[in-house]
Amino acid sequence: MVERGSTGVPGGRRKQRVSMADVAKLAGVSSQTVSRVSNGYPGVISSTREQVLSAMRDLGYRPNSAARALRYGQFNTIGVILFSLSSTGNSRTVEAIATHAAAEGYAITLIPIDVPTQDNVLGAFTRMGELAVDAVIVIMEIHLLDTGTVQLPPGVHVVVVDSDAGDRYSVVDTDQADGTRKAVSHLLDLGHRTVWHVTGPETSFAGQRRTQAWRTVLEEAGRPVPPPLHGDWSAESGYAAGLTLAEEPDCTAVFAANDQMALGLLRAFHERGLRVPADISVVGFDDIPDAAFFVPPLTTVHQDFAEVGRRCVQDALQQIRTRGDSKPGTDLVPTRLVVRHSTAAPPEGRR
């Protein structure tokens, strides 16, 4: 409830509070209807909902969220714990989570962790408990849950993003392997004898998945598997790899584990006088907004971060509303190959 009717005089009578009954009386509805509108429940017809909201605005009524939380045992807040905001995937996933949570009437509380250790993760969950959240989404960009180093507290509604922990938790992830298969197969179908690879960090689950899939596709096709070049997601590491690959006479196609490293490749090849795609083809992964404006526009694997965020929120809400535990399993979000102008058949005589 909020206060109204102040005299504005020190020592005067206390302000009268606007109650739910006041709103109901002005709107001509029951207090129960006001409560349903205030809590965002469905089933209230649009005209009645607007009538109630109009009365709230006229009276300056604001729902008492603390009292509502105590009454219903629900805070309408989802916590997000993550180990890095710098990567494209993490930042866009958080954005999508916030957007879809807001559409469901939920706020998010964000706690970043600098060093992903057991103590820091447990500390983050403790802070989440103090901040009163209904569920927690953990964005595990670092390959950590897979090692058993970090165990999430029991009894907490949890959804994990980007992890090979589907045997223990509810996981939502991009289909890393299928996206890589599409990229590598595209290059082989164009006639390239093999495909070189610039990896993500060794500690990254997504990077590991993409490297494993790259190797598997080449082996299944009976093609030679070149030694991978290790990157760290940055354009700088892609540039360094590109300078090395420019000296490889048999290199006609490269799959970079993300678009930023592909950008570095493009610059390195340009500086070494190699034309993309006439001399060498490049494929990235992510489909960042700038990828269509690289020179040349980059062929890449599109990740649907908005869908990842939506599924995370829906999974968390399902656990909250049913008061159920996190059900183990992995929900894979499909990818698609976006073919632009950085790939072509290899030069004549090198197919």
C-alpha positions in Angstrom: 0.0 0.0 0.0 1.0 3.6 -0.4 0.2 6.8 1.5 -2.3 9.4 0.6 -4.1 12.4 2.1 -1.0 14.0 3.7 -1.6 17.4 5.2 2.0 18.3 4.5 2.2 19.9 8.1 4.8 18.6 10.5 3.1 16.9 13.4 -0.2 16.7 11.5 -2.2 13.5 11.2 -0.5 10.5 9.7 -1.0 10.0 6.0 -3.8 7.6 5.0 -2.7 4.6 3.0 -4.3 3.6 -0.3 -5.5 0.1 0.0 -6.6 -2.6 -2.4 -10.1 -2.0 -1.3 -9.8 1.7 -2.4 -8.8 0.6 -5.8 -11.6 -2.0 -6.0 -14.1 0.6 -5.0 -13.0 3.1 -7.6 -12.7 0.5 -10.4 -16.1 -1.1 -9.4 -14.6 -4.6 -9.1 -13.8 -7.0 -6.2 -10.6 -6.9 -4.2 -9.9 -10.3 -5.6 -9.9 -8.9 -9.1 -7.5 -6.2 -8.1 -5.2 -8.8 -6.6 -5.3 -10.8 -9.8 -4.4 -7.8 -11.9 -1.7 -6.7 -9.4 -0.1 -10.2 -9.5 -0.3 -10.5 -13.2 -2.6 -13.5 -13.3 -4.2 -14.4 -16.6 -8.0 -14.7 -17.0 -8.9 -11.0 -16.4 -10.6 -9.6 -19.4 -8.8 -6.7 -21.1 -11.4 -4.0 -20.3 -11.5 -4.9 -16.6 -7.7 -5.1 -16.4 -7.4 -1.6 -17.9 -10.2 -0.4 -15.5 -8.2 -1.6 -12.5 -4.9 -0.2 -13.8 -6.5 3.1 -14.4 -7.8 3.2 -10.8 -4.3 2.3 -9.5 -2.8 5.2 -11.5 -5.4 7.6 -10.3 -4.9 6.7 -6.7 -1.2 6.3 -6.9 -1.4 2.7 -5.7 1.7 0.5 -5.8 1.5 -3.2 -4.8 3.5 -4.1 -1.7 5.9 -6.6 -3.3 7.4 -7.6 0.1 4.0 -8.4 1.6 3.0 -10.3 -1.6 6.2 -12.4 -1.4 5.5 -13.3 2.2 1.9 -14.2 1.5 2.6 -16.3 -1.7 6.2 -17.4 -1.0 7.2 -16.0 -4.4 9.4 -13.1 -5.2 9.0 -12.8 -9.0 12.8 -12.6 -9.4 15.1 -14.9 -11.2 18.8 -14.9 -10.3 21.5 -15.2 -13.0 25.0 -16.4 -12.1 27.7 -16.2 -14.8 31.4 -16.3 -15.1 31.9 -13.8 -17.9 30.0 -11.0 -19.6 32.6 -10.3 -22.2 31.8 -13.1 -24.6 29.1 -12.5 -27.3 27.2 -15.6 -26.3 26.9 -14.8 -22.6 26.0 -11.1 -23.0 23.3 -11.9 -25.6 21.9 -14.8 -23.6 21.6 -12.6 -20.5 19.9 -9.9 -22.6 17.4 -12.6 -23.9 16.8 -13.9 -20.3 16.0 -10.4 -19.0 13.7 -9.7 -21.9 11.7 -12.9 -21.6 11.6 -12.7 -17.8 10.2 -9.2 -17.9 7.5 -10.4 -20.3 6.5 -12.9 -17.7 6.4 -10.3 -14.9 9.8 -11.3 -13.4 12.9 -9.2 -12.7 16.4 -10.6 -12.8 19.3 -10.3 -10.3 22.7 -10.7 -11.9 25.8 -11.9 -10.0 29.0 -12.2 -12.0 31.8 -14.4 -10.7 35.4 -13.5 -11.6 37.0 -16.9 -10.7 34.8 -20.0 -11.0 35.6 -21.9 -7.9 33.4 -24.0 -5.6 33.6 -21.3 -2.9 32.6 -18.5 -5.2 29.7 -20.4 -6.7 28.4 -21.4 -3.3 28.9 -17.8 -2.2 26.9 -16.6 -5.2 24.0 -18.9 -4.3 24.1 -17.7 -0.7 23.8 -14.1 -1.9 21.0 -15.1 -4.2 19.2 -16.6 -1.1 19.7 -13.3 0.7 18.3 -11.4 -2.2 15.2 -13.6 -2.4 15.0 -15.2 -5.8 12.6 -17.9 -7.0 15.1 -19.7 -9.3 18.6 -19.4 -10.6 20.0 -19.6 -14.1 23.7 -20.5 -14.2 25.6 -19.6 -17.4 28.5 -22.0 -17.4 30.7 -20.7 -20.3 33.7 -22.1 -18.5 34.1 -25.9 -18.7 33.6 -26.5 -15.0 30.5 -28.3 -14.1 31.7 -31.2 -16.2 34.7 -31.8 -13.9 32.6 -32.1 -10.7 34.7 -29.3 -9.2 31.5 -27.3 -8.6 28.3 -28.8 -7.2 25.2 -26.6 -7.1 23.3 -26.6 -3.8 20.4 -29.1 -3.6 16.8 -27.9 -3.3 17.3 -24.9 -5.5 15.4 -24.4 -8.8 18.3 -24.4 -11.3 18.7 -24.1 -15.0 22.2 -24.3 -16.5 23.3 -22.9 -19.8 26.2 -24.1 -22.0 27.3 -27.2 -20.0 27.7 -30.9 -20.3 25.8 -31.4 -17.0 22.5 -32.7 -18.4 22.9 -35.9 -16.3 22.5 -33.8 -13.1 20.7 -30.6 -14.0 18.3 -29.0 -16.4 20.5 -27.7 -19.2 19.7 -25.4 -22.2 22.4 -25.2 -24.9 22.9 -24.4 -28.5 23.4 -27.6 -30.6 27.2 -27.0 -30.9 27.9 -30.3 -32.6 25.2 -29.9 -35.3 26.2 -26.3 -36.0 29.8 -27.4 -36.5 28.8 -30.3 -38.7 26.9 -27.9 -41.0 29.9 -25.5 -41.3 32.5 -28.2 -42.0 30.2 -30.1 -44.4 29.5 -26.9 -46.3 33.2 -26.5 -47.0 33.7 -30.2 -47.9 30.7 -30.0 -50.3 32.3 -27.1 -52.0 35.2 -29.3 -52.9 37.8 -28.6 -50.3 40.0 -31.5 -49.5 40.0 -30.8 -45.7 39.2 -28.0 -43.3 41.6 -26.3 -40.9 40.3 -25.1 -37.5 40.9 -22.3 -35.1 39.6 -23.4 -31.7 38.1 -21.6 -28.7 39.8 -21.7 -25.3 40.5 -25.2 -24.0 38.5 -24.4 -20.8 35.4 -23.6 -22.8 32.7 -26.2 -23.1 31.4 -24.7 -26.3 34.9 -24.6 -27.8 35.6 -28.2 -26.9 32.3 -29.3 -28.4 33.0 -27.5 -31.7 36.5 -29.0 -31.9 35.3 -32.5 -31.2 32.6 -32.1 -33.9 35.0 -30.7 -36.5 37.3 -33.7 -36.0 34.5 -36.2 -36.2 33.1 -34.8 -39.4 36.5 -35.0 -41.1 37.2 -38.5 -39.8 33.8 -39.7 -41.0 34.4 -38.2 -44.4 37.8 -40.0 -44.6 39.6 -36.6 -44.8 43.0 -35.7 -43.2 42.7 -33.9 -39.9 45.1 -30.9 -39.7 46.5 -29.8 -36.4 44.1 -27.3 -34.8 45.3 -23.8 -34.0 44.3 -22.6 -30.5 42.5 -19.3 -30.0 40.8 -17.5 -27.2 37.7 -16.1 -28.9 39.4 -12.8 -29.7 40.1 -11.3 -33.1 43.7 -10.9 -32.1 44.1 -14.7 -31.6 42.4 -15.3 -35.0 44.8 -12.9 -36.6 47.8 -14.7 -35.2 46.4 -18.1 -36.4 45.7 -16.5 -39.8 49.4 -15.5 -40.2 50.4 -19.1 -39.5 47.8 -20.6 -41.9 48.8 -18.2 -44.7 52.1 -20.1 -44.8 50.3 -23.4 -45.2 50.2 -24.1 -49.0 47.5 -26.8 -48.6 45.1 -24.7 -46.5 42.1 -23.7 -48.6 39.4 -23.6 -46.0 39.2 -22.6 -42.3 36.5 -23.1 -39.7 36.8 -20.6 -36.9 35.1 -21.4 -33.6 33.6 -17.9 -33.4 33.1 -14.8 -35.6 35.6 -12.6 -33.8 38.4 -15.0 -34.6 37.1 -15.3 -38.2 37.5 -11.5 -38.4 41.1 -11.8 -37.4 41.6 -14.5 -40.0 40.2 -12.2 -42.7 42.7 -9.4 -41.8 45.7 -11.8 -41.7 44.8 -13.3 -45.1 44.3 -9.8 -46.6 47.8 -8.7 -45.4 49.4 -11.8 -46.9 47.8 -11.3 -50.2 45.3 -14.2 -50.0 41.8 -13.5 -51.5 38.8 -14.7 -49.5 37.1 -16.7 -50.9 39.0 -17.1 -54.2 42.1 -18.4 -52.5 40.8 -19.5 -49.1 37.4 -19.9 -47.6 36.4 -18.9 -44.0 33.4 -19.9 -41.9 32.7 -18.6 -38.4 30.2 -19.4 -35.6 27.7 -17.2 -33.7 26.4 -14.9 -36.5 27.1 -11.7 -34.6 25.3 -8.6 -36.0 28.5 -7.3 -37.6 29.2 -10.6 -39.5 27.1 -9.5 -42.5 29.3 -6.4 -42.8 32.8 -8.1 -42.7 34.8 -7.9 -45.9 33.7 -10.1 -47.4 30.4 -10.8 -45.6 31.0 -13.8 -43.4 29.5 -17.3 -43.8 28.7 -18.4 -40.3 26.6 -20.6 -38.0 23.7 -18.7 -36.5 23.0 -19.2 -32.8 19.5 -18.3 -31.6 20.4 -16.6 -28.3 16.9 -15.3 -27.9 15.5 -18.8 -28.0 18.1 -20.0 -25.5 17.1 -17.2 -23.2 13.4 -17.9 -23.7 13.8 -21.7 -22.9 15.8 -20.9 -19.8 13.1 -18.6 -18.5 10.3 -21.1 -19.3 12.2 -24.0 -17.7 12.8 -21.9 -14.5 9.1 -20.8 -14.4 8.0 -24.4 -14.9 10.0 -25.4 -11.8 8.7 -22.4 -9.8 5.0 -22.9 -10.7 5.0 -26.7 -10.1 7.4 -26.4 -7.1 9.3 -29.2 -8.7 13.0 -30.0 -8.7 15.3 -29.5 -11.6 14.8 -32.4 -14.0 18.1 -33.6 -15.5 18.3 -33.4 -19.3 19.6 -31.2 -22.1 17.4 -29.1 -24.3 19.3 -28.3 -27.5 18.4 -25.2 -29.5 18.9 -25.8 -33.3 21.4 -23.8 -35.4 21.4 -22.8 -39.0 24.1 -22.1 -41.5 24.0 -18.6 -43.0 25.9 -18.6 -46.3 27.3 -15.3 -47.4 30.4 -14.4 -49.5 33.4 -15.8 -47.5 33.2 -19.4 -48.9 33.6 -20.8 -52.4 35.1 -23.7 -54.2 38.9 -24.1 -53.8 41.2 -22.8 -56.5 41.5 -25.0 -59.6 43.9 -27.9 -59.0 43.6 -27.8 -55.2 40.3 -29.6 -54.9 
